[in-house]
Amino acid sequence: MGNCHTVGPNEALVVSGGCCGSDYKQYVFGGWAWAWWCISDTQRLSLEVMTILCRCENIETSEGVPLFVTGVAQVKIMTEKELLAVACEQFLGKNVQDIKNVVLQTLEGHLRSILGTLTVEQIYQDRDQFAKLVREVAAPDVGRMGIEILSFTIKDVYDKVDYLSSLGKTQTAVVQRDADIGVAEAERDAGIREAECKKEMLDVKFMADTKIADSKRAFELQKSAFSEEVNVKTAEAQLAYELQGAREQQKIRQEEIEIEVVQRKKQIAVEAQEILRTDKELISTVRRPAEAEAHRIQQIAEGEKVKQVLLAQAEAEKIRKIGEAEAAVIEAMGKAEAERMKLKAEAYQKYGDAAKMALVLEALPQIAAKIAAPLTKVDEIVVLSGDNSKVTSEVNRLLAELPASVHALTGVDLSKIPLIKNVTGAQV
């Protein structure tokens, strides 16, 4: 069995060893690797940037001037597989300080050799070129160790024999001399230029005063002419303004009328839409319910109609049945009455006028009762006549007319009855 080893991007993991004496090596950075127990070995190598401070003291230049130079280098181990394998062969098992010491010795050696080929002025005045030269010379050597020089800069250059300060003093003196000469020449030129400027200023002032006077006079004349012209233009402008104002007012009024027309059209359209909405609302709230109610009432009426028709048919059937029954009864009664009348007629025929006379006499009380029925509602009858014989004569006249009335109604002549004949004859 074994273990799974992980490593970050700033560190390299080297797994060596294996079964059957294998010499295979695995280089991993920013990943993981598997290592067998007892037969595999794992080692780590830092890939972080290393800062190296190079100091070269009392190194003579090509002119023999001893200098003290301090440089700063940024280096790191390269991650290409071949170069990483080279770096692991040389530095695996060493700490970072040991690696720095190896690189430091290499850089200092190249720095010393390059300082011996340059002058103080070349080193001091062009530090970037000096640092670039060191990088170019030292890069192949450290590259063969699997290390890359990221940057190399010159931090400080100085000496203890005041060579650099002497160069500075000479240059400072030259600059100071040139500055003093320049100041003096500038002050001289400034004085001359100041006098010339004052003279030119006075000339210009006199000419300017003259021109100011001429300009003032011309200004006053022109001002008068301008005032007159301004007044005329002002009057014309005022009239034009008023005319334009009237035109603008007319345009505004026309626009207002057009706006009112548009508003009226919009209002008419809105009213038309409102009418349509109201119509639809009435249709939905009144007409439709009314139609539904009318349909309901119509259905109820048709149902009532059918009911009434059925009731009428039933009533008619009832009446027809009753009528048929009554007709049968009446027919039977008629037949019985006819039989009775037939028998009565036969009896009347047998008895003759005497029978008829008996019937009339039986009916006379009933006829008299019917005729006198209205008089039953009269409480008192007063006959106004001063002559008692007149009342008697009226009664006798009514009795005399009675047989004729009965004869007209029944065809029976009561005058043939002896008693009535005697009474009516006596009256006659």
SVG drawing of the C-alpha trace seen along z (x, -y; Angstrom):
<svg xmlns="http://www.w3.org/2000/svg" viewBox="-176 -116 220 123">
<polyline fill="none" stroke="black" stroke-width="0.4" points="0.0,0.0 1.0,-3.6 0.0,-7.2 -1.4,-10.0 0.8,-13.1 -0.4,-16.6 1.7,-19.7 0.8,-23.3 1.9,-25.4 4.8,-27.0 6.5,-23.7 7.7,-20.7 7.3,-17.0 9.8,-14.4 8.8,-10.7 11.7,-8.3 12.1,-4.6 9.7,-1.7 9.3,2.0 12.2,4.2 14.8,1.4 13.1,-1.1 15.0,-4.4 11.9,-6.3 11.4,-9.7 8.2,-11.7 8.2,-15.5 4.9,-17.1 4.0,-20.7 0.5,-22.0 -0.9,-18.4 -0.7,-15.0 1.3,-11.8 1.2,-8.3 4.1,-6.9 4.4,-3.2 5.4,-2.4 9.0,-1.4 10.0,-1.3 9.3,-5.0 10.9,-8.2 9.3,-11.6 11.2,-14.9 10.0,-18.6 11.7,-21.6 10.5,-25.2 9.6,-27.0 9.1,-30.4 11.0,-33.5 14.3,-34.0 15.7,-37.5 19.6,-37.7 21.6,-40.7 25.0,-40.9 27.7,-43.0 31.1,-43.6 33.4,-45.6 36.6,-47.4 36.5,-46.1 38.7,-48.1 37.3,-49.3 39.2,-49.5 40.7,-52.8 41.8,-51.3 39.2,-53.1 38.0,-50.9 34.1,-50.8 31.6,-49.3 28.6,-48.0 25.3,-46.5 22.9,-44.7 19.5,-42.9 18.6,-39.8 15.2,-37.9 15.7,-34.2 13.6,-31.0 13.8,-27.4 12.4,-26.8 9.4,-24.4 10.2,-22.9 10.6,-19.2 14.3,-18.9 15.4,-22.0 13.4,-21.0 15.2,-17.6 18.6,-19.4 17.6,-21.7 16.5,-18.7 19.8,-16.8 21.8,-19.8 19.6,-21.3 17.3,-18.5 17.8,-18.0 19.2,-21.6 17.4,-24.4 16.6,-27.7 19.6,-29.5 22.0,-26.9 20.5,-27.5 20.8,-31.3 24.5,-31.0 25.2,-29.0 23.5,-31.5 25.1,-34.4 28.6,-33.2 27.9,-32.9 26.4,-36.4 29.1,-38.0 31.8,-36.4 30.2,-37.7 29.6,-41.1 33.3,-41.4 34.5,-40.4 32.2,-43.0 33.2,-45.8 36.8,-45.3 35.9,-46.0 33.9,-49.3 34.8,-52.8 33.3,-54.6 31.3,-56.9 29.8,-54.0 28.9,-52.2 27.5,-55.3 25.7,-57.0 24.1,-53.9 23.1,-51.5 20.4,-49.9 22.9,-48.9 25.3,-47.6 22.6,-45.5 21.5,-44.2 25.0,-43.2 25.3,-41.3 22.0,-39.4 23.1,-38.4 26.5,-37.1 25.2,-35.3 22.0,-33.8 23.6,-30.9 25.6,-29.7 22.6,-29.8 20.4,-28.4 22.6,-25.3 21.6,-24.8 17.9,-25.0 17.5,-28.6 16.1,-31.6 17.1,-35.2 13.8,-37.1 15.5,-40.5 18.8,-42.1 19.1,-45.8 22.0,-47.9 20.9,-49.2 23.9,-51.3 27.4,-52.4 29.9,-54.3 33.6,-54.6 35.8,-55.6 38.3,-57.7 35.8,-60.5 36.1,-59.8 32.4,-60.0 32.0,-63.1 34.9,-64.8 33.1,-64.1 30.0,-65.7 31.8,-68.7 33.4,-69.5 30.1,-69.1 28.4,-71.2 31.0,-74.0 30.5,-74.0 26.8,-74.2 27.1,-77.0 29.4,-79.0 27.1,-78.7 24.1,-79.6 25.9,-82.8 26.8,-83.9 23.2,-83.2 21.8,-85.3 24.1,-88.3 23.3,-88.2 19.7,-87.9 19.7,-90.9 21.6,-92.9 19.2,-92.0 16.3,-92.6 17.5,-96.2 17.9,-97.0 14.6,-95.5 13.0,-97.4 14.2,-100.8 13.1,-100.0 9.8,-98.9 9.3,-102.2 10.2,-104.3 7.8,-102.2 5.2,-102.6 5.4,-106.4 5.2,-106.6 2.3,-104.3 0.7,-106.3 1.0,-109.6 -0.4,-108.1 -3.1,-106.4 -4.1,-109.7 -4.4,-111.4 -6.3,-108.6 -8.6,-108.6 -9.4,-112.3 -10.1,-111.8 -12.1,-108.7 -14.0,-110.6 -15.0,-113.4 -15.9,-111.0 -17.8,-109.0 -19.9,-112.0 -20.8,-112.8 -21.5,-109.2 -23.5,-109.0 -25.8,-111.8 -26.4,-110.2 -26.9,-106.9 -29.3,-108.4 -31.5,-109.8 -31.3,-106.5 -32.0,-104.6 -35.1,-106.7 -36.4,-106.1 -35.7,-102.4 -37.2,-102.3 -40.5,-103.7 -40.5,-101.4 -39.6,-98.5 -42.4,-99.4 -44.9,-99.5 -43.6,-96.3 -43.7,-94.8 -47.3,-95.8 -48.2,-94.5 -46.4,-91.3 -48.0,-91.0 -51.5,-91.4 -50.5,-88.7 -49.3,-86.5 -52.5,-87.0 -54.4,-86.2 -52.4,-83.0 -52.8,-82.1 -56.6,-82.6 -56.6,-80.5 -54.7,-77.8 -57.0,-78.0 -60.0,-77.6 -58.3,-74.6 -57.6,-73.2 -61.2,-73.7 -62.4,-72.0 -60.0,-69.1 -61.2,-69.0 -64.8,-69.1 -64.1,-66.3 -62.5,-64.3 -65.4,-65.1 -67.8,-63.9 -65.8,-60.8 -65.8,-60.2 -69.5,-60.8 -70.0,-58.4 -68.0,-55.8 -69.9,-56.6 -73.2,-56.1 -71.9,-52.8 -70.8,-51.8 -74.1,-52.9 -75.9,-51.0 -73.9,-47.9 -74.4,-48.4 -78.2,-48.7 -78.1,-45.7 -76.2,-43.7 -78.1,-45.1 -81.6,-45.8 -82.2,-44.3 -80.7,-40.9 -82.4,-40.5 -85.7,-41.8 -85.4,-39.3 -84.6,-36.6 -87.6,-37.7 -89.8,-37.9 -88.6,-34.5 -89.3,-33.2 -92.8,-34.9 -93.4,-33.6 -92.5,-30.1 -94.7,-30.6 -97.6,-31.9 -97.2,-29.1 -97.2,-26.7 -100.3,-28.5 -101.8,-28.5 -101.2,-24.8 -102.6,-24.4 -105.7,-26.5 -106.2,-24.6 -105.9,-21.3 -108.2,-22.6 -110.6,-24.0 -110.5,-20.7 -111.1,-18.9 -113.9,-21.3 -115.3,-20.9 -115.1,-17.2 -116.7,-17.5 -119.4,-19.8 -119.9,-17.5 -120.3,-14.5 -122.6,-16.5 -124.5,-17.7 -124.8,-14.3 -126.0,-13.1 -128.4,-16.0 -129.5,-15.5 -130.2,-11.9 -132.1,-13.0 -133.9,-15.7 -134.6,-13.2 -136.0,-10.8 -137.9,-13.5 -139.1,-14.9 -140.2,-11.5 -142.0,-11.1 -143.4,-14.6 -144.4,-13.9 -146.0,-10.7 -147.7,-12.6 -148.8,-15.4 -149.9,-12.8 -152.0,-11.1 -153.1,-14.6 -154.0,-15.5 -155.9,-12.4 -157.7,-13.1 -158.3,-16.7 -159.5,-15.5 -161.7,-13.0 -163.2,-15.7 -163.1,-18.5 -163.6,-22.1 -164.5,-21.5 -161.0,-20.1 -159.3,-23.0 -161.4,-25.4 -160.4,-23.6 -156.7,-24.0 -157.1,-27.7 -159.0,-28.2 -156.2,-26.4 -153.6,-28.7 -155.4,-31.9 -154.4,-32.3 -150.8,-31.8 -151.1,-34.4 -152.7,-36.8 -150.0,-36.2 -147.3,-37.0 -149.0,-40.1 -149.7,-41.4 -146.2,-40.5 -144.8,-44.1 -147.7,-45.4 -146.6,-43.3 -143.8,-45.9 -146.3,-48.7 -147.3,-49.5 -150.5,-51.5 -152.6,-52.3 -154.6,-55.5 -157.2,-55.9 -157.8,-59.6 -161.3,-60.0 -164.2,-62.0 -166.7,-59.7 -167.2,-56.2 -169.0,-55.1 -166.0,-55.8 -163.8,-53.3 -166.5,-50.7 -166.8,-51.3 -163.0,-50.8 -163.1,-47.5 -165.9,-46.3 -164.1,-47.4 -161.0,-45.3 -163.2,-42.3 -164.9,-42.7 -161.5,-42.7 -160.2,-39.7 -161.8,-37.0 -160.4,-38.6 -156.9,-38.7 -157.1,-35.1 -158.4,-34.1 -155.5,-36.0 -153.0,-34.2 -154.3,-30.7 -157.0,-30.4 -159.6,-29.6 -162.8,-31.6 -163.9,-32.3 -167.0,-34.1 -168.6,-30.8 -168.5,-30.0 -171.9,-30.9 -170.8,-32.7 -168.2,-34.8 -170.7,-35.3 -173.2,-36.7 -170.7,-39.0 -169.3,-40.4 -172.7,-40.6 -174.0,-42.6 -171.2,-45.0 -171.8,-45.4"/>
</svg>
